Amino acid sequence: MQLRFIGKDPESGKDGCPSVFVDEDTADLVLQGWNVDDATRAGCLEIGPIPEHEAVIRIPVRMIAVLREACDAAERAQLH
């Protein structure tokens, strides 16, 4: 698996997150984010269960441009 780093939260500091990557083999987005609080988790659980192999994370709105860039990169990777 080859991960291409797209960007991270500019307010997170040198070693922080959230971060966004694209898997260059599959064009999947790989997201590193903050753990959600209990209220957010409960809201998600109202829709359905969260399997043990999945996680709910939070990405701040200020990272929308980074997510768009990742989506564009993933789309381009899928076209090759």
PDB file of N, CA, C and O in Angstrom:
ATOM      1  N   MET A   1       0.857  -1.177   0.000  1.00  0.00           N
ATOM      2  CA  MET A   1       0.000   0.000   0.000  1.00  0.00           C
ATOM      3  C   MET A   1       0.899   1.235   0.000  1.00  0.00           C
ATOM      4  O   MET A   1       1.837   1.337   0.791  1.00  0.00           O
ATOM      5  N   GLN A   2       0.601   2.151  -0.884  1.00  0.00           N
ATOM      6  CA  GLN A   2       1.335   3.403  -0.983  1.00  0.00           C
ATOM      7  C   GLN A   2       0.390   4.531  -0.600  1.00  0.00           C
ATOM      8  O   GLN A   2      -0.553   4.825  -1.335  1.00  0.00           O
ATOM      9  N   LEU A   3       0.633   5.167   0.546  1.00  0.00           N
ATOM     10  CA  LEU A   3      -0.190   6.293   0.967  1.00  0.00           C
ATOM     11  C   LEU A   3       0.434   7.595   0.499  1.00  0.00           C
ATOM     12  O   LEU A   3       1.628   7.834   0.678  1.00  0.00           O
ATOM     13  N   ARG A   4      -0.394   8.423  -0.098  1.00  0.00           N
ATOM     14  CA  ARG A   4       0.051   9.762  -0.497  1.00  0.00           C
ATOM     15  C   ARG A   4      -0.534  10.760   0.482  1.00  0.00           C
ATOM     16  O   ARG A   4      -1.754  10.893   0.578  1.00  0.00           O
ATOM     17  N   PHE A   5       0.319  11.460   1.208  1.00  0.00           N
ATOM     18  CA  PHE A   5      -0.120  12.472   2.156  1.00  0.00           C
ATOM     19  C   PHE A   5      -0.668  13.662   1.387  1.00  0.00           C
ATOM     20  O   PHE A   5      -0.014  14.184   0.484  1.00  0.00           O
ATOM     21  N   ILE A   6      -1.879  14.090   1.751  1.00  0.00           N
ATOM     22  CA  ILE A   6      -2.495  15.251   1.109  1.00  0.00           C
ATOM     23  C   ILE A   6      -2.357  16.487   1.979  1.00  0.00           C
ATOM     24  O   ILE A   6      -1.961  17.547   1.494  1.00  0.00           O
ATOM     25  N   GLY A   7      -2.678  16.361   3.254  1.00  0.00           N
ATOM     26  CA  GLY A   7      -2.575  17.527   4.131  1.00  0.00           C
ATOM     27  C   GLY A   7      -3.057  17.210   5.526  1.00  0.00           C
ATOM     28  O   GLY A   7      -3.622  16.149   5.791  1.00  0.00           O
ATOM     29  N   LYS A   8      -2.817  18.167   6.418  1.00  0.00           N
ATOM     30  CA  LYS A   8      -3.286  18.022   7.792  1.00  0.00           C
ATOM     31  C   LYS A   8      -3.852  19.341   8.265  1.00  0.00           C
ATOM     32  O   LYS A   8      -3.676  20.378   7.626  1.00  0.00           O
ATOM     33  N   ASP A   9      -4.526  19.286   9.384  1.00  0.00           N
ATOM     34  CA  ASP A   9      -5.122  20.475   9.984  1.00  0.00           C
ATOM     35  C   ASP A   9      -4.014  21.481  10.279  1.00  0.00           C
ATOM     36  O   ASP A   9      -3.104  21.178  11.051  1.00  0.00           O
ATOM     37  N   PRO A  10      -4.069  22.669   9.683  1.00  0.00           N
ATOM     38  CA  PRO A  10      -3.009  23.643   9.900  1.00  0.00           C
ATOM     39  C   PRO A  10      -2.943  24.138  11.344  1.00  0.00           C
ATOM     40  O   PRO A  10      -1.939  24.727  11.747  1.00  0.00           O
ATOM     41  N   GLU A  11      -3.981  23.912  12.113  1.00  0.00           N
ATOM     42  CA  GLU A  11      -3.990  24.350  13.504  1.00  0.00           C
ATOM     43  C   GLU A  11      -3.579  23.246  14.476  1.00  0.00           C
ATOM     44  O   GLU A  11      -3.673  23.431  15.689  1.00  0.00           O
ATOM     45  N   SER A  12      -3.126  22.104  13.963  1.00  0.00           N
ATOM     46  CA  SER A  12      -2.852  20.962  14.832  1.00  0.00           C
ATOM     47  C   SER A  12      -1.425  20.929  15.380  1.00  0.00           C
ATOM     48  O   SER A  12      -1.128  20.133  16.271  1.00  0.00           O
ATOM     49  N   GLY A  13      -0.564  21.757  14.876  1.00  0.00           N
ATOM     50  CA  GLY A  13       0.817  21.729  15.335  1.00  0.00           C
ATOM     51  C   GLY A  13       1.635  20.703  14.576  1.00  0.00           C
ATOM     52  O   GLY A  13       1.114  20.001  13.710  1.00  0.00           O
ATOM     53  N   LYS A  14       2.908  20.617  14.899  1.00  0.00           N
ATOM     54  CA  LYS A  14       3.851  19.777  14.158  1.00  0.00           C
ATOM     55  C   LYS A  14       3.484  18.297  14.168  1.00  0.00           C
ATOM     56  O   LYS A  14       3.582  17.639  13.132  1.00  0.00           O
ATOM     57  N   ASP A  15       3.067  17.760  15.301  1.00  0.00           N
ATOM     58  CA  ASP A  15       2.829  16.326  15.426  1.00  0.00           C
ATOM     59  C   ASP A  15       1.354  15.954  15.495  1.00  0.00           C
ATOM     60  O   ASP A  15       1.024  14.822  15.846  1.00  0.00           O
ATOM     61  N   GLY A  16       0.475  16.869  15.171  1.00  0.00           N
ATOM     62  CA  GLY A  16      -0.944  16.618  15.381  1.00  0.00           C
ATOM     63  C   GLY A  16      -1.664  16.037  14.189  1.00  0.00           C
ATOM     64  O   GLY A  16      -1.059  15.671  13.182  1.00  0.00           O
ATOM     65  N   CYS A  17      -2.942  15.965  14.329  1.00  0.00           N
ATOM     66  CA  CYS A  17      -3.847  15.523  13.288  1.00  0.00           C
ATOM     67  C   CYS A  17      -5.038  16.464  13.340  1.00  0.00           C
ATOM     68  O   CYS A  17      -4.993  17.381  14.160  1.00  0.00           O
ATOM     69  N   PRO A  18      -6.027  16.342  12.605  1.00  0.00           N
ATOM     70  CA  PRO A  18      -6.366  15.356  11.598  1.00  0.00           C
ATOM     71  C   PRO A  18      -5.491  15.463  10.354  1.00  0.00           C
ATOM     72  O   PRO A  18      -4.930  16.514  10.043  1.00  0.00           O
ATOM     73  N   SER A  19      -5.400  14.343   9.662  1.00  0.00           N
ATOM     74  CA  SER A  19      -4.634  14.263   8.420  1.00  0.00           C
ATOM     75  C   SER A  19      -5.438  13.490   7.384  1.00  0.00           C
ATOM     76  O   SER A  19      -6.303  12.679   7.715  1.00  0.00           O
ATOM     77  N   VAL A  20      -5.128  13.764   6.122  1.00  0.00           N
ATOM     78  CA  VAL A  20      -5.833  13.125   5.012  1.00  0.00           C
ATOM     79  C   VAL A  20      -4.792  12.540   4.056  1.00  0.00           C
ATOM     80  O   VAL A  20      -3.800  13.185   3.716  1.00  0.00           O
ATOM     81  N   PHE A  21      -5.044  11.306   3.636  1.00  0.00           N
ATOM     82  CA  PHE A  21      -4.166  10.587   2.722  1.00  0.00           C
ATOM     83  C   PHE A  21      -5.025   9.969   1.620  1.00  0.00           C
ATOM     84  O   PHE A  21      -6.239   9.833   1.773  1.00  0.00           O
ATOM     85  N   VAL A  22      -4.388   9.598   0.511  1.00  0.00           N
ATOM     86  CA  VAL A  22      -5.024   8.799  -0.535  1.00  0.00           C
ATOM     87  C   VAL A  22      -4.187   7.538  -0.709  1.00  0.00           C
ATOM     88  O   VAL A  22      -2.967   7.609  -0.857  1.00  0.00           O
ATOM     89  N   ASP A  23      -4.849   6.384  -0.691  1.00  0.00           N
ATOM     90  CA  ASP A  23      -4.183   5.111  -0.979  1.00  0.00           C
ATOM     91  C   ASP A  23      -4.015   5.045  -2.490  1.00  0.00           C
ATOM     92  O   ASP A  23      -5.002   4.950  -3.220  1.00  0.00           O
ATOM     93  N   GLU A  24      -2.797   5.092  -2.956  1.00  0.00           N
ATOM     94  CA  GLU A  24      -2.556   5.158  -4.393  1.00  0.00           C
ATOM     95  C   GLU A  24      -2.859   3.846  -5.106  1.00  0.00           C
ATOM     96  O   GLU A  24      -2.986   3.833  -6.330  1.00  0.00           O
ATOM     97  N   ASP A  25      -2.978   2.751  -4.376  1.00  0.00           N
ATOM     98  CA  ASP A  25      -3.326   1.469  -4.990  1.00  0.00           C
ATOM     99  C   ASP A  25      -4.829   1.336  -5.230  1.00  0.00           C
ATOM    100  O   ASP A  25      -5.256   0.778  -6.240  1.00  0.00           O
ATOM    101  N   THR A  26      -5.626   1.853  -4.290  1.00  0.00           N
ATOM    102  CA  THR A  26      -7.079   1.668  -4.364  1.00  0.00           C
ATOM    103  C   THR A  26      -7.854   2.951  -4.611  1.00  0.00           C
ATOM    104  O   THR A  26      -9.040   2.903  -4.936  1.00  0.00           O
ATOM    105  N   ALA A  27      -7.193   4.113  -4.460  1.00  0.00           N
ATOM    106  CA  ALA A  27      -7.815   5.438  -4.538  1.00  0.00           C
ATOM    107  C   ALA A  27      -8.747   5.705  -3.357  1.00  0.00           C
ATOM    108  O   ALA A  27      -9.534   6.651  -3.396  1.00  0.00           O
ATOM    109  N   ASP A  28      -8.666   4.881  -2.304  1.00  0.00           N
ATOM    110  CA  ASP A  28      -9.452   5.134  -1.097  1.00  0.00           C
ATOM    111  C   ASP A  28      -8.882   6.327  -0.346  1.00  0.00           C
ATOM    112  O   ASP A  28      -7.675   6.568  -0.372  1.00  0.00           O
ATOM    113  N   LEU A  29      -9.759   7.074   0.327  1.00  0.00           N
ATOM    114  CA  LEU A  29      -9.310   8.118   1.236  1.00  0.00           C
ATOM    115  C   LEU A  29      -8.997   7.472   2.573  1.00  0.00           C
ATOM    116  O   LEU A  29      -9.734   6.599   3.031  1.00  0.00           O
ATOM    117  N   VAL A  30      -7.914   7.892   3.200  1.00  0.00           N
ATOM    118  CA  VAL A  30      -7.536   7.430   4.531  1.00  0.00           C
ATOM    119  C   VAL A  30      -7.508   8.670   5.419  1.00  0.00           C
ATOM    120  O   VAL A  30      -6.759   9.613   5.164  1.00  0.00           O
ATOM    121  N   LEU A  31      -8.340   8.655   6.471  1.00  0.00           N
ATOM    122  CA  LEU A  31      -8.496   9.821   7.329  1.00  0.00           C
ATOM    123  C   LEU A  31      -8.024   9.517   8.743  1.00  0.00           C
ATOM    124  O   LEU A  31      -8.359   8.478   9.311  1.00  0.00           O
ATOM    125  N   GLN A  32      -7.255  10.420   9.296  1.00  0.00           N
ATOM    126  CA  GLN A  32      -6.875  10.375  10.701  1.00  0.00           C
ATOM    127  C   GLN A  32      -7.571  11.564  11.338  1.00  0.00           C
ATOM    128  O   GLN A  32      -7.395  12.700  10.898  1.00  0.00           O
ATOM    129  N   GLY A  33      -8.355  11.309  12.368  1.00  0.00           N
ATOM    130  CA  GLY A  33      -9.104  12.401  12.967  1.00  0.00           C
ATOM    131  C   GLY A  33      -9.247  12.261  14.457  1.00  0.00           C
ATOM    132  O   GLY A  33      -8.704  11.343  15.071  1.00  0.00           O
ATOM    133  N   TRP A  34      -9.978  13.176  15.022  1.00  0.00           N
ATOM    134  CA  TRP A  34     -10.213  13.188  16.459  1.00  0.00           C
ATOM    135  C   TRP A  34     -11.261  12.148  16.827  1.00  0.00           C
ATOM    136  O   TRP A  34     -12.207  11.921  16.073  1.00  0.00           O
ATOM    137  N   ASN A  35     -11.096  11.526  17.971  1.00  0.00           N
ATOM    138  CA  ASN A  35     -12.158  10.685  18.506  1.00  0.00           C
ATOM    139  C   ASN A  35     -13.369  11.561  18.783  1.00  0.00           C
ATOM    140  O   ASN A  35     -13.229  12.719  19.175  1.00  0.00           O
ATOM    141  N   VAL A  36     -14.541  11.015  18.583  1.00  0.00           N
ATOM    142  CA  VAL A  36     -15.756  11.782  18.830  1.00  0.00           C
ATOM    143  C   VAL A  36     -16.178  11.660  20.289  1.00  0.00           C
ATOM    144  O   VAL A  36     -15.809  10.713  20.982  1.00  0.00           O
ATOM    145  N   ASP A  37     -16.955  12.634  20.737  1.00  0.00           N
ATOM    146  CA  ASP A  37     -17.460  12.603  22.100  1.00  0.00           C
ATOM    147  C   ASP A  37     -18.655  11.657  22.184  1.00  0.00           C
ATOM    148  O   ASP A  37     -19.156  11.188  21.162  1.00  0.00           O
ATOM    149  N   ASP A  38     -19.103  11.382  23.392  1.00  0.00           N
ATOM    150  CA  ASP A  38     -20.193  10.427  23.601  1.00  0.00           C
ATOM    151  C   ASP A  38     -21.488  10.855  22.910  1.00  0.00           C
ATOM    152  O   ASP A  38     -22.218  10.012  22.388  1.00  0.00           O
ATOM    153  N   ALA A  39     -21.776  12.153  22.905  1.00  0.00           N
ATOM    154  CA  ALA A  39     -23.007  12.629  22.271  1.00  0.00           C
ATOM    155  C   ALA A  39     -22.982  12.390  20.758  1.00  0.00           C
ATOM    156  O   ALA A  39     -23.986  11.983  20.174  1.00  0.00           O
ATOM    157  N   THR A  40     -21.839  12.644  20.131  1.00  0.00           N
ATOM    158  CA  THR A  40     -21.711  12.405  18.689  1.00  0.00           C
ATOM    159  C   THR A  40     -21.828  10.921  18.388  1.00  0.00           C
ATOM    160  O   THR A  40     -22.514  10.522  17.447  1.00  0.00           O
ATOM    161  N   ARG A  41     -21.159  10.110  19.189  1.00  0.00           N
ATOM    162  CA  ARG A  41     -21.228   8.655  19.012  1.00  0.00           C
ATOM    163  C   ARG A  41     -22.671   8.172  19.162  1.00  0.00           C
ATOM    164  O   ARG A  41     -23.131   7.340  18.380  1.00  0.00           O
ATOM    165  N   ALA A  42     -23.373   8.681  20.146  1.00  0.00           N
ATOM    166  CA  ALA A  42     -24.774   8.291  20.363  1.00  0.00           C
ATOM    167  C   ALA A  42     -25.634   8.686  19.160  1.00  0.00           C
ATOM    168  O   ALA A  42     -26.516   7.931  18.752  1.00  0.00           O
ATOM    169  N   GLY A  43     -25.379   9.859  18.596  1.00  0.00           N
ATOM    170  CA  GLY A  43     -26.116  10.286  17.409  1.00  0.00           C
ATOM    171  C   GLY A  43     -25.878   9.357  16.231  1.00  0.00           C
ATOM    172  O   GLY A  43     -26.804   9.042  15.483  1.00  0.00           O
ATOM    173  N   CYS A  44     -24.638   8.921  16.069  1.00  0.00           N
ATOM    174  CA  CYS A  44     -24.320   7.973  14.999  1.00  0.00           C
ATOM    175  C   CYS A  44     -25.000   6.633  15.241  1.00  0.00           C
ATOM    176  O   CYS A  44     -25.482   5.997  14.303  1.00  0.00           O
ATOM    177  N   LEU A  45     -25.039   6.209  16.491  1.00  0.00           N
ATOM    178  CA  LEU A  45     -25.652   4.924  16.826  1.00  0.00           C
ATOM    179  C   LEU A  45     -27.163   4.928  16.606  1.00  0.00           C
ATOM    180  O   LEU A  45     -27.768   3.864  16.478  1.00  0.00           O
ATOM    181  N   GLU A  46     -27.781   6.108  16.562  1.00  0.00           N
ATOM    182  CA  GLU A  46     -29.216   6.187  16.255  1.00  0.00           C
ATOM    183  C   GLU A  46     -29.481   5.717  14.822  1.00  0.00           C
ATOM    184  O   GLU A  46     -30.571   5.230  14.522  1.00  0.00           O
ATOM    185  N   ILE A  47     -28.508   5.857  13.956  1.00  0.00           N
ATOM    186  CA  ILE A  47     -28.650   5.435  12.561  1.00  0.00           C
ATOM    187  C   ILE A  47     -28.411   3.937  12.422  1.00  0.00           C
ATOM    188  O   ILE A  47     -29.051   3.273  11.607  1.00  0.00           O
ATOM    189  N   GLY A  48     -27.490   3.411  13.220  1.00  0.00           N
ATOM    190  CA  GLY A  48     -27.182   1.987  13.167  1.00  0.00           C
ATOM    191  C   GLY A  48     -25.934   1.702  13.979  1.00  0.00           C
ATOM    192  O   GLY A  48     -25.275   2.624  14.460  1.00  0.00           O
ATOM    193  N   PRO A  49     -25.605   0.419  14.132  1.00  0.00           N
ATOM    194  CA  PRO A  49     -24.437   0.054  14.940  1.00  0.00           C
ATOM    195  C   PRO A  49     -23.128   0.478  14.270  1.00  0.00           C
ATOM    196  O   PRO A  49     -23.060   0.659  13.054  1.00  0.00           O
ATOM    197  N   ILE A  50     -22.110   0.629  15.086  1.00  0.00           N
ATOM    198  CA  ILE A  50     -20.757   0.888  14.602  1.00  0.00           C
ATOM    199  C   ILE A  50     -19.973  -0.395  14.837  1.00  0.00           C
ATOM    200  O   ILE A  50     -19.643  -0.710  15.980  1.00  0.00           O
ATOM    201  N   PRO A  51     -19.670  -1.139  13.781  1.00  0.00           N
ATOM    202  CA  PRO A  51     -18.959  -2.408  13.952  1.00  0.00           C
ATOM    203  C   PRO A  51     -17.605  -2.205  14.630  1.00  0.00           C
ATOM    204  O   PRO A  51     -17.019  -1.124  14.568  1.00  0.00           O
ATOM    205  N   GLU A  52     -17.128  -3.250  15.267  1.00  0.00           N
ATOM    206  CA  GLU A  52     -15.843  -3.199  15.977  1.00  0.00           C
ATOM    207  C   GLU A  52     -14.685  -2.797  15.067  1.00  0.00           C
ATOM    208  O   GLU A  52     -13.725  -2.183  15.532  1.00  0.00           O
ATOM    209  N   HIS A  53     -14.758  -3.130  13.785  1.00  0.00           N
ATOM    210  CA  HIS A  53     -13.669  -2.829  12.863  1.00  0.00           C
ATOM    211  C   HIS A  53     -13.791  -1.441  12.223  1.00  0.00           C
ATOM    212  O   HIS A  53     -13.035  -1.112  11.309  1.00  0.00           O
ATOM    213  N   GLU A  54     -14.742  -0.625  12.702  1.00  0.00           N
ATOM    214  CA  GLU A  54     -14.936   0.723  12.173  1.00  0.00           C
ATOM    215  C   GLU A  54     -14.798   1.752  13.286  1.00  0.00           C
ATOM    216  O   GLU A  54     -14.874   1.421  14.469  1.00  0.00           O
ATOM    217  N   ALA A  55     -14.594   3.004  12.890  1.00  0.00           N
ATOM    218  CA  ALA A  55     -14.479   4.100  13.852  1.00  0.00           C
ATOM    219  C   ALA A  55     -15.202   5.320  13.308  1.00  0.00           C
ATOM    220  O   ALA A  55     -15.283   5.515  12.095  1.00  0.00           O
ATOM    221  N   VAL A  56     -15.716   6.124  14.193  1.00  0.00           N
ATOM    222  CA  VAL A  56     -16.278   7.413  13.836  1.00  0.00           C
ATOM    223  C   VAL A  56     -15.250   8.454  14.266  1.00  0.00           C
ATOM    224  O   VAL A  56     -14.829   8.478  15.422  1.00  0.00           O
ATOM    225  N   ILE A  57     -14.847   9.312  13.334  1.00  0.00           N
ATOM    226  CA  ILE A  57     -13.883  10.364  13.642  1.00  0.00           C
ATOM    227  C   ILE A  57     -14.471  11.704  13.244  1.00  0.00           C
ATOM    228  O   ILE A  57     -15.445  11.776  12.495  1.00  0.00           O
ATOM    229  N   ARG A  58     -13.871  12.753  13.753  1.00  0.00           N
ATOM    230  CA  ARG A  58     -14.317  14.110  13.416  1.00  0.00           C
ATOM    231  C   ARG A  58     -13.182  14.820  12.679  1.00  0.00           C
ATOM    232  O   ARG A  58     -12.024  14.783  13.096  1.00  0.00           O
ATOM    233  N   ILE A  59     -13.549  15.469  11.568  1.00  0.00           N
ATOM    234  CA  ILE A  59     -12.633  16.277  10.772  1.00  0.00           C
ATOM    235  C   ILE A  59     -13.184  17.710  10.794  1.00  0.00           C
ATOM    236  O   ILE A  59     -14.355  17.906  10.467  1.00  0.00           O
ATOM    237  N   PRO A  60     -12.384  18.717  11.166  1.00  0.00           N
ATOM    238  CA  PRO A  60     -12.914  20.083  11.270  1.00  0.00           C
ATOM    239  C   PRO A  60     -13.245  20.688   9.906  1.00  0.00           C
ATOM    240  O   PRO A  60     -12.632  20.344   8.895  1.00  0.00           O
ATOM    241  N   VAL A  61     -14.207  21.576   9.897  1.00  0.00           N
ATOM    242  CA  VAL A  61     -14.669  22.224   8.673  1.00  0.00           C
ATOM    243  C   VAL A  61     -13.530  22.964   7.974  1.00  0.00           C
ATOM    244  O   VAL A  61     -13.552  23.109   6.752  1.00  0.00           O
ATOM    245  N   ARG A  62     -12.550  23.426   8.720  1.00  0.00           N
ATOM    246  CA  ARG A  62     -11.443  24.153   8.092  1.00  0.00           C
ATOM    247  C   ARG A  62     -10.608  23.261   7.177  1.00  0.00           C
ATOM    248  O   ARG A  62      -9.739  23.752   6.457  1.00  0.00           O
ATOM    249  N   MET A  63     -10.868  21.951   7.202  1.00  0.00           N
ATOM    250  CA  MET A  63     -10.124  21.023   6.344  1.00  0.00           C
ATOM    251  C   MET A  63     -10.875  20.660   5.068  1.00  0.00           C
ATOM    252  O   MET A  63     -10.462  19.744   4.357  1.00  0.00           O
ATOM    253  N   ILE A  64     -11.950  21.346   4.768  1.00  0.00           N
ATOM    254  CA  ILE A  64     -12.727  21.031   3.564  1.00  0.00           C
ATOM    255  C   ILE A  64     -11.858  21.109   2.313  1.00  0.00           C
ATOM    256  O   ILE A  64     -11.966  20.247   1.441  1.00  0.00           O
ATOM    257  N   ALA A  65     -11.002  22.116   2.205  1.00  0.00           N
ATOM    258  CA  ALA A  65     -10.146  22.235   1.018  1.00  0.00           C
ATOM    259  C   ALA A  65      -9.208  21.033   0.897  1.00  0.00           C
ATOM    260  O   ALA A  65      -8.950  20.561  -0.210  1.00  0.00           O
ATOM    261  N   VAL A  66      -8.697  20.535   2.026  1.00  0.00           N
ATOM    262  CA  VAL A  66      -7.814  19.366   2.006  1.00  0.00           C
ATOM    263  C   VAL A  66      -8.601  18.137   1.557  1.00  0.00           C
ATOM    264  O   VAL A  66      -8.100  17.334   0.770  1.00  0.00           O
ATOM    265  N   LEU A  67      -9.827  17.987   2.050  1.00  0.00           N
ATOM    266  CA  LEU A  67     -10.665  16.860   1.636  1.00  0.00           C
ATOM    267  C   LEU A  67     -10.992  16.925   0.148  1.00  0.00           C
ATOM    268  O   LEU A  67     -10.989  15.900  -0.533  1.00  0.00           O
ATOM    269  N   ARG A  68     -11.276  18.131  -0.361  1.00  0.00           N
ATOM    270  CA  ARG A  68     -11.526  18.275  -1.801  1.00  0.00           C
ATOM    271  C   ARG A  68     -10.306  17.877  -2.612  1.00  0.00           C
ATOM    272  O   ARG A  68     -10.424  17.202  -3.634  1.00  0.00           O
ATOM    273  N   GLU A  69      -9.130  18.298  -2.153  1.00  0.00           N
ATOM    274  CA  GLU A  69      -7.899  17.932  -2.851  1.00  0.00           C
ATOM    275  C   GLU A  69      -7.719  16.416  -2.857  1.00  0.00           C
ATOM    276  O   GLU A  69      -7.321  15.835  -3.867  1.00  0.00           O
ATOM    277  N   ALA A  70      -8.015  15.780  -1.718  1.00  0.00           N
ATOM    278  CA  ALA A  70      -7.897  14.320  -1.632  1.00  0.00           C
ATOM    279  C   ALA A  70      -8.898  13.642  -2.558  1.00  0.00           C
ATOM    280  O   ALA A  70      -8.562  12.659  -3.218  1.00  0.00           O
ATOM    281  N   CYS A  71     -10.119  14.155  -2.614  1.00  0.00           N
ATOM    282  CA  CYS A  71     -11.130  13.578  -3.509  1.00  0.00           C
ATOM    283  C   CYS A  71     -10.685  13.704  -4.966  1.00  0.00           C
ATOM    284  O   CYS A  71     -10.835  12.765  -5.747  1.00  0.00           O
ATOM    285  N   ASP A  72     -10.144  14.854  -5.327  1.00  0.00           N
ATOM    286  CA  ASP A  72      -9.648  15.051  -6.697  1.00  0.00           C
ATOM    287  C   ASP A  72      -8.505  14.088  -7.004  1.00  0.00           C
ATOM    288  O   ASP A  72      -8.460  13.504  -8.086  1.00  0.00           O
ATOM    289  N   ALA A  73      -7.575  13.919  -6.051  1.00  0.00           N
ATOM    290  CA  ALA A  73      -6.460  13.002  -6.262  1.00  0.00           C
ATOM    291  C   ALA A  73      -6.930  11.573  -6.391  1.00  0.00           C
ATOM    292  O   ALA A  73      -6.420  10.824  -7.224  1.00  0.00           O
ATOM    293  N   ALA A  74      -7.903  11.180  -5.573  1.00  0.00           N
ATOM    294  CA  ALA A  74      -8.441   9.823  -5.635  1.00  0.00           C
ATOM    295  C   ALA A  74      -9.146   9.598  -6.963  1.00  0.00           C
ATOM    296  O   ALA A  74      -9.011   8.536  -7.571  1.00  0.00           O
ATOM    297  N   GLU A  75      -9.881  10.575  -7.402  1.00  0.00           N
ATOM    298  CA  GLU A  75     -10.586  10.451  -8.680  1.00  0.00           C
ATOM    299  C   GLU A  75      -9.592  10.311  -9.837  1.00  0.00           C
ATOM    300  O   GLU A  75      -9.784   9.493 -10.736  1.00  0.00           O
ATOM    301  N   ARG A  76      -8.533  11.116  -9.804  1.00  0.00           N
ATOM    302  CA  ARG A  76      -7.508  11.020 -10.853  1.00  0.00           C
ATOM    303  C   ARG A  76      -6.832   9.649 -10.818  1.00  0.00           C
ATOM    304  O   ARG A  76      -6.565   9.061 -11.866  1.00  0.00           O
ATOM    305  N   ALA A  77      -6.556   9.146  -9.626  1.00  0.00           N
ATOM    306  CA  ALA A  77      -5.903   7.843  -9.495  1.00  0.00           C
ATOM    307  C   ALA A  77      -6.780   6.734 -10.058  1.00  0.00           C
ATOM    308  O   ALA A  77      -6.275   5.767 -10.629  1.00  0.00           O
ATOM    309  N   GLN A  78      -8.079   6.871  -9.901  1.00  0.00           N
ATOM    310  CA  GLN A  78      -9.006   5.857 -10.389  1.00  0.00           C
ATOM    311  C   GLN A  78      -9.071   5.856 -11.918  1.00  0.00           C
ATOM    312  O   GLN A  78      -9.389   4.829 -12.517  1.00  0.00           O
ATOM    313  N   LEU A  79      -8.783   6.957 -12.537  1.00  0.00           N
ATOM    314  CA  LEU A  79      -8.866   7.062 -13.991  1.00  0.00           C
ATOM    315  C   LEU A  79      -7.671   6.451 -14.693  1.00  0.00           C
ATOM    316  O   LEU A  79      -7.718   6.222 -15.901  1.00  0.00           O
ATOM    317  N   HIS A  80      -6.599   6.182 -13.962  1.00  0.00           N
ATOM    318  CA  HIS A  80      -5.381   5.613 -14.591  1.00  0.00           C
ATOM    319  C   HIS A  80      -5.440   4.119 -14.658  1.00  0.00           C
ATOM    320  O   HIS A  80      -4.507   3.486 -15.153  1.00  0.00           O
TER     321      HIS A  80
END
